[in-house]
Amino acid sequence: MQTIYIYKNSIPKHSRLSIKCKWIALAILPTGAYDEGMKTDIRNSPHAALLREKGCKVTRGRIAILEVFAKNHKPINADYVFEKARAAKMNQVTAYRTLASFERSGILRRVDLRQDSVHYELAAHHHHHIVCTDCGVIEDFEMCNAEAVSKEAIRNSKRFSAIREHSLELFGVCNSCAK
């Protein structure tokens, strides 16, 4: 960690900092480190490369949203994302627009869990979900026979010639609720 000193007059007057001395010491994290409450260099964030690869601008808000998804290994809704990414000083409209942008660019995928709000998850690897209709618990599963089902569906279809993607969510009752 490195410490630098900044003269108080170099900080904008509209800043929320209350300064009572002439010099301020700032701790600088190693390159690539990220903490929601600290202002660090986001260009070297682990998520910045993904954003660039998908053609998205790298901003603190977008990095914060990706951090929320990286920490939660389940589909989450926009309200949850907004609440957790609030430290990035992003308004709710921007959060919703960012989620839609991430879906269009292939960073996130929409998951239909038959709930009141849209859920998203990282589109990093292909999997499906089993959802308890009583308590809402979600379990991932990776077994997918979609290729064979797709071929059969196309062969029997009168109006379709190709299947580009699929989504499979199974709904049932978990062991806890079944007791």
C-alpha positions in Angstrom: 0.0 0.0 0.0 1.2 3.5 -0.8 0.4 6.7 0.9 0.2 10.1 -0.9 -0.4 13.5 0.4 -2.7 16.1 -1.2 -2.9 19.8 -0.4 -6.5 20.6 0.8 -7.0 23.4 -1.8 -6.7 20.8 -4.6 -10.0 19.2 -3.4 -13.1 20.6 -5.0 -15.2 22.8 -2.7 -18.4 20.8 -3.4 -16.7 17.7 -2.0 -18.3 16.2 1.1 -15.0 16.0 2.9 -14.6 18.1 6.0 -11.0 19.3 6.0 -9.5 20.9 9.1 -5.8 20.6 8.2 -3.6 21.7 5.2 -2.6 18.2 4.0 -4.6 15.0 3.6 -3.1 11.5 3.6 -4.7 9.0 1.2 -4.0 5.3 1.2 -3.7 3.9 -2.3 -4.6 0.2 -2.8 -2.5 -2.0 -5.0 -3.5 -1.9 -8.7 -6.7 -4.0 -9.4 -8.0 -3.9 -5.8 -11.6 -2.8 -5.5 -13.7 -2.0 -2.5 -17.2 -0.6 -2.9 -16.5 2.3 -0.5 -13.1 3.4 -1.9 -12.3 5.2 -5.1 -9.7 3.1 -6.9 -8.5 2.7 -10.4 -11.4 0.7 -12.0 -9.6 0.2 -15.3 -7.7 -2.7 -13.8 -10.7 -4.2 -12.1 -11.2 -7.9 -12.9 -14.6 -7.0 -14.4 -13.2 -4.2 -16.6 -11.8 -6.7 -19.2 -15.3 -8.3 -19.5 -16.9 -4.9 -20.1 -14.4 -4.0 -22.7 -14.7 -7.4 -24.4 -18.5 -6.9 -24.7 -18.1 -3.3 -25.9 -19.4 -1.6 -22.8 -17.9 1.5 -21.2 -16.1 0.8 -17.9 -17.6 2.9 -15.1 -17.8 2.5 -11.3 -21.5 1.8 -11.4 -21.1 -1.0 -14.0 -18.2 -2.5 -12.0 -20.3 -2.3 -8.8 -23.2 -4.1 -10.5 -20.9 -6.9 -11.8 -19.5 -7.2 -8.2 -23.0 -7.8 -6.9 -23.5 -10.7 -9.4 -20.1 -12.1 -8.7 -20.9 -12.3 -5.0 -24.3 -13.9 -5.5 -24.4 -17.2 -7.2 -28.1 -17.2 -7.9 -30.5 -15.2 -10.1 -31.2 -11.8 -8.5 -33.7 -9.0 -9.3 -33.0 -5.3 -10.1 -34.1 -4.0 -6.7 -31.6 -6.3 -5.0 -28.9 -5.2 -7.4 -29.7 -1.5 -6.8 -29.6 -1.9 -3.0 -26.3 -3.7 -3.0 -24.6 -1.3 -5.6 -25.8 1.8 -3.9 -22.2 2.7 -2.8 -21.5 3.5 -6.4 -23.9 6.5 -6.2 -26.0 5.2 -9.0 -29.7 6.1 -9.3 -32.4 3.4 -9.8 -33.0 4.3 -13.5 -29.3 3.9 -14.3 -29.2 0.5 -12.6 -32.2 -0.7 -14.6 -30.7 0.6 -17.9 -27.4 -1.0 -17.0 -29.0 -4.4 -16.4 -30.8 -4.1 -19.8 -27.6 -3.1 -21.5 -25.8 -6.1 -19.9 -28.5 -8.4 -21.1 -28.2 -7.1 -24.7 -24.5 -7.4 -24.7 -24.6 -11.0 -23.3 -23.0 -10.3 -19.9 -26.3 -11.2 -18.1 -29.2 -13.4 -19.0 -32.8 -13.0 -18.0 -34.2 -15.8 -15.9 -38.0 -16.4 -15.6 -38.7 -17.6 -12.1 -42.4 -16.8 -12.2 -42.0 -14.1 -9.6 -43.2 -10.5 -9.5 -39.9 -9.1 -10.9 -37.4 -10.0 -13.6 -34.3 -11.8 -12.4 -30.8 -11.8 -14.0 -27.7 -13.9 -13.6 -24.2 -13.9 -15.2 -24.2 -15.6 -18.5 -20.8 -17.1 -17.9 -21.8 -20.8 -18.1 -24.9 -22.6 -19.4 -27.2 -24.1 -16.7 -30.8 -24.3 -15.7 -32.8 -24.0 -12.4 -35.2 -26.0 -10.3 -37.4 -23.6 -8.3 -39.6 -24.5 -5.2 -43.1 -23.2 -5.8 -43.7 -23.1 -2.0 -40.6 -21.4 -0.5 -38.8 -20.1 -3.6 -35.5 -21.9 -3.0 -33.5 -22.2 -6.3 -31.1 -25.0 -7.3 -28.9 -25.0 -10.4 -28.5 -28.0 -12.6 -26.3 -28.5 -15.6 -27.7 -31.5 -17.3 -29.1 -30.3 -20.6 -30.3 -32.4 -23.5 -31.5 -29.3 -25.4 -29.6 -30.2 -28.6 -31.5 -33.4 -29.1 -34.8 -31.8 -28.1 -34.1 -28.9 -30.5 -33.4 -31.2 -33.4 -36.6 -33.1 -32.7 -38.6 -29.8 -32.4 -37.3 -28.5 -35.7 -37.9 -31.8 -37.5 -41.6 -31.7 -36.3 -42.1 -28.0 -36.8 -43.9 -26.5 -39.8 -42.9 -22.9 -39.1 -39.4 -23.0 -37.7 -36.0 -23.8 -39.3 -33.6 -23.1 -36.5 -33.4 -22.7 -32.7 -31.0 -20.1 -31.5 -31.3 -20.4 -27.8 -33.4 -22.0 -25.1 -34.3 -21.5 -21.4 -35.4 -24.2 -19.0 -36.7 -23.7 -15.5 -38.3 -26.5 -13.6 -40.8 -25.8 -10.8 -41.6 -28.2 -8.0 -41.5 -28.7 -4.3 -38.2 -28.9 -2.4 -37.5 -31.6 0.3 -38.0 -29.2 3.2 -41.5 -28.1 1.9 -42.5 -31.6 1.1 -42.3 -32.8 4.7 
